[in-house]
Amino acid sequence: MATGLSVIILTLNEADMLPRSLPAALAVADELLVVDSGSTDGTQDLAKNLGAHTVLEHPLGLWSEQRNWAMDQAIHPWVLFIDADEVLEESLQASILAWKKSDHAEDAFFGLRRVHYFMGQRMRFCGLQSDVVVRLFHRSQRYTPRQVHERLDVKKPTPLPGTLSHYTFKNAKHWEAKQRMYAARSAADHDSKTGRITLHHTVLKPAFRFIKHYLLRAGILDGKAGFFYSLSMAKGVYWRYQELKKLRNK
């Protein structure tokens, strides 16, 4: 018997991305569930028009809580999370369809190999070349509460053949707003494990983050996009500690 699969997409003002990501997700979904956190750009209506089986609205608190809530609404025992700016390429669709024909232990986790596109360019370095995200698992699993980069307790996921394409960069203004938002949320995650904020946090750590992506992980080979990606990662670290200062001064 084939394994039933609910594909879940979390959205907030993603009307420009859904025409690319949602049809690809439908190719493998027994149920496609969109959980929206209050879009104002017509995302919900568009999702329905594109074929989503269920579209629900739920206020966004922690992303981990949003994912856990979404899983509770799913029909099938196995779930696959896809971000609205990610596309299941045909090679990965084929792997998932083959996966559905087998039985799997409830404590098994499956990873998707992600290829990033930044400033209109495929990124082959910057550390992004080894990105595997855990998105396919039994709905009995739960995400650990975190402000950003919500996680599952996974030891060794099994990567599926194929590619998940990630189109995270819309424009410079959107990218900076996204990075600043991540920094503000990340500040809360780092508060308890960060002592007094010093130059180590605001100068050395951002500088090392740039070196890590641009030199140690060969971002220089991605040309202009590699430089700006590495720089934005450094800025994100700097903004995190600026936000932590604000948090502590409240």
C-alpha positions as CSV (number, residue, x, y, z in Angstrom):
1,M,0.0,0.0,0.0
2,A,1.3,3.4,-0.9
3,T,2.3,5.8,1.9
4,G,-0.1,8.7,2.2
5,L,1.7,12.1,2.1
6,S,0.5,15.6,3.2
7,V,2.6,18.3,1.7
8,I,2.5,21.5,3.8
9,I,3.5,25.0,2.7
10,L,3.6,27.8,5.2
11,T,2.9,31.2,3.6
12,L,2.9,34.9,4.3
13,N,2.5,37.2,1.2
14,E,3.9,34.6,-1.2
15,A,1.6,35.3,-4.3
16,D,4.7,35.9,-6.4
17,M,6.3,32.5,-5.5
18,L,3.3,30.1,-5.4
19,P,2.8,29.7,-9.1
20,R,6.2,28.0,-9.2
21,S,6.3,26.1,-6.0
22,L,2.8,24.9,-5.5
23,P,2.3,22.9,-8.8
24,A,5.5,21.1,-8.2
25,A,4.4,20.1,-4.7
26,L,1.0,18.9,-6.1
27,A,2.9,16.4,-8.2
28,V,3.7,14.3,-5.1
29,A,0.9,15.3,-2.6
30,D,-2.0,13.2,-1.6
31,E,-3.0,16.3,0.3
32,L,-1.6,19.8,-0.2
33,L,-2.2,21.9,2.9
34,V,-1.4,25.7,2.9
35,V,-1.2,27.4,6.3
36,D,-1.2,31.1,5.9
37,S,-0.4,33.6,8.7
38,G,-2.4,36.6,7.4
39,S,-1.4,37.4,3.8
40,T,-2.6,40.6,2.3
41,D,-1.5,40.0,-1.3
42,G,-4.1,37.3,-2.3
43,T,-1.9,34.4,-1.4
44,Q,-4.8,32.4,0.1
45,D,-7.1,32.8,-3.0
46,L,-4.2,32.0,-5.3
47,A,-3.4,28.8,-3.4
48,K,-6.9,27.6,-3.8
49,N,-7.0,28.5,-7.5
50,L,-3.7,26.7,-8.1
51,G,-5.1,23.5,-6.6
52,A,-4.3,23.4,-2.9
53,H,-6.7,20.9,-1.2
54,T,-6.9,22.9,2.1
55,V,-6.0,26.5,2.9
56,L,-6.1,27.5,6.6
57,E,-5.2,30.7,8.4
58,H,-3.3,30.6,11.7
59,P,-1.5,33.5,13.4
60,L,2.3,33.2,13.4
61,G,4.1,33.1,16.7
62,L,7.2,30.8,16.6
63,W,7.8,29.1,13.3
64,S,8.3,25.8,15.2
65,E,4.8,26.2,16.7
66,Q,3.4,27.0,13.3
67,R,4.9,23.8,11.8
68,N,3.7,21.7,14.7
69,W,0.1,23.2,14.4
70,A,0.1,22.6,10.7
71,M,1.0,18.9,11.2
72,D,-1.9,18.5,13.5
73,Q,-4.2,19.6,10.7
74,A,-2.8,17.2,8.1
75,I,-4.7,14.2,7.0
76,H,-2.0,11.7,6.3
77,P,0.6,10.2,8.7
78,W,3.6,11.4,6.8
79,V,4.3,15.1,6.0
80,L,6.6,17.0,3.7
81,F,7.3,20.6,4.4
82,I,8.1,22.9,1.4
83,D,8.7,26.6,1.7
84,A,6.9,28.8,-0.7
85,D,10.2,29.9,-2.3
86,E,11.3,26.3,-2.9
87,V,10.6,24.1,-5.9
88,L,10.6,20.3,-6.1
89,E,12.5,19.6,-9.3
90,E,11.4,16.6,-11.4
91,S,14.3,14.4,-10.1
92,L,13.1,14.9,-6.5
93,Q,9.5,14.4,-7.4
94,A,10.4,11.0,-8.9
95,S,12.3,10.1,-5.7
96,I,9.4,11.0,-3.5
97,L,6.9,9.1,-5.6
98,A,9.2,6.1,-5.4
99,W,9.5,6.6,-1.6
100,K,5.7,6.5,-1.3
101,K,5.6,3.0,-2.5
102,S,7.5,1.6,0.5
103,D,6.9,1.3,4.2
104,H,8.9,3.4,6.6
105,A,9.6,3.4,10.4
106,E,7.9,6.3,12.3
107,D,11.3,7.5,13.6
108,A,12.8,7.8,10.1
109,F,13.8,11.2,8.7
110,F,14.5,12.0,5.1
111,G,16.6,14.9,3.8
112,L,16.3,17.0,0.6
113,R,19.3,18.3,-1.1
114,R,18.8,22.0,-1.6
115,V,20.3,24.1,-4.4
116,H,20.3,27.9,-3.8
117,Y,19.7,30.7,-6.2
118,F,20.9,34.1,-5.1
119,M,20.8,37.3,-7.2
120,G,19.6,35.3,-10.1
121,Q,22.6,32.9,-10.0
122,R,22.9,29.3,-8.9
123,M,25.2,29.2,-5.9
124,R,27.8,26.5,-6.0
125,F,29.9,27.4,-3.0
126,C,29.6,29.7,0.1
127,G,28.9,26.5,2.1
128,L,25.5,26.2,0.3
129,Q,26.8,23.3,-1.8
130,S,26.3,20.8,1.1
131,D,22.9,21.9,2.2
132,V,20.5,19.0,3.1
133,V,17.3,20.0,4.9
134,V,15.1,17.5,6.8
135,R,11.6,17.9,5.6
136,L,10.0,14.5,5.2
137,F,9.0,12.6,8.3
138,H,6.1,11.1,10.4
139,R,3.7,13.7,11.7
140,S,4.2,12.4,15.3
141,Q,7.5,14.2,15.3
142,R,7.7,17.7,16.8
143,Y,9.9,20.8,16.3
144,T,11.8,22.2,19.2
145,P,10.7,25.7,20.1
146,R,13.1,28.3,18.7
147,Q,12.7,31.8,17.3
148,V,14.5,30.9,14.1
149,H,16.0,27.8,12.4
150,E,13.4,25.5,14.1
151,R,14.8,21.9,14.4
152,L,13.8,18.3,14.8
153,D,15.8,15.9,17.0
154,V,17.5,14.2,14.0
155,K,20.7,12.1,14.2
156,K,21.2,11.0,10.6
157,P,18.6,11.7,7.9
158,T,18.4,9.7,4.8
159,P,18.9,12.0,1.8
160,L,16.6,11.4,-1.2
161,P,18.0,11.7,-4.7
162,G,17.0,14.8,-6.6
163,T,17.0,18.6,-6.1
164,L,15.0,21.1,-4.1
165,S,15.6,24.5,-5.7
166,H,15.6,27.5,-3.3
167,Y,14.8,31.0,-4.7
168,T,15.3,33.0,-1.5
169,F,16.4,36.3,-3.1
170,K,13.6,38.5,-4.6
171,N,15.5,41.9,-4.5
172,A,18.0,43.7,-2.3
173,K,15.4,45.4,-0.2
174,H,13.5,42.2,0.5
175,W,16.6,40.3,1.3
176,E,17.8,42.9,3.8
177,A,14.4,43.0,5.5
178,K,14.4,39.2,5.7
179,Q,17.9,39.2,7.3
180,R,17.0,41.9,9.8
181,M,13.9,39.9,10.8
182,Y,16.0,36.8,11.3
183,A,18.5,38.8,13.3
184,A,15.8,40.1,15.6
185,R,14.3,36.7,16.2
186,S,17.8,35.1,16.6
187,A,18.7,37.6,19.3
188,A,16.1,36.0,21.6
189,D,17.6,32.5,20.9
190,H,21.1,33.7,21.8
191,D,20.3,35.7,24.9
192,S,20.7,33.0,27.5
193,K,24.0,31.8,26.0
194,T,25.6,35.2,25.4
195,G,27.4,37.1,28.2
196,R,28.3,40.7,28.0
197,I,28.3,41.9,24.4
198,T,31.8,43.0,23.4
199,L,33.8,43.7,20.2
200,H,34.2,39.9,20.0
201,H,30.4,39.8,19.1
202,T,30.1,42.9,17.0
203,V,33.4,42.9,15.1
204,L,35.2,39.5,15.3
205,K,32.3,37.2,14.9
206,P,30.9,39.1,11.8
207,A,34.3,39.2,10.3
208,F,34.8,35.5,10.8
209,R,31.4,34.8,9.3
210,F,32.4,36.6,6.1
211,I,35.7,34.8,6.0
212,K,34.0,31.5,6.6
213,H,31.6,31.8,3.6
214,Y,33.8,33.8,1.2
215,L,37.2,32.1,1.7
216,L,36.9,28.9,3.8
217,R,33.8,27.8,1.9
218,A,34.9,29.2,-1.4
219,G,32.3,31.8,-1.9
220,I,34.9,33.8,-3.9
221,L,34.3,31.3,-6.7
222,D,30.6,32.4,-6.9
223,G,31.8,35.8,-8.0
224,K,29.8,38.9,-7.2
225,A,26.9,36.9,-5.8
226,G,29.3,35.0,-3.5
227,F,30.7,38.3,-2.2
228,F,27.3,39.8,-1.4
229,Y,26.0,36.6,0.1
230,S,29.0,36.3,2.4
231,L,28.7,40.0,3.3
232,S,25.0,39.6,4.1
233,M,25.8,36.7,6.4
234,A,28.3,38.9,8.3
235,K,25.8,41.7,8.5
236,G,23.3,39.2,9.9
237,V,25.6,38.3,12.8
238,Y,26.2,42.0,13.5
239,W,22.5,42.8,13.5
240,R,21.8,39.9,15.8
241,Y,23.9,41.4,18.6
242,Q,22.6,44.9,17.9
243,E,19.1,43.5,18.4
244,L,20.2,41.6,21.5
245,K,21.4,44.9,23.0
246,K,18.0,46.4,22.3
247,L,16.3,43.4,23.9
248,R,18.4,43.7,27.0
249,N,17.8,47.5,27.3
250,K,14.0,47.2,27.3
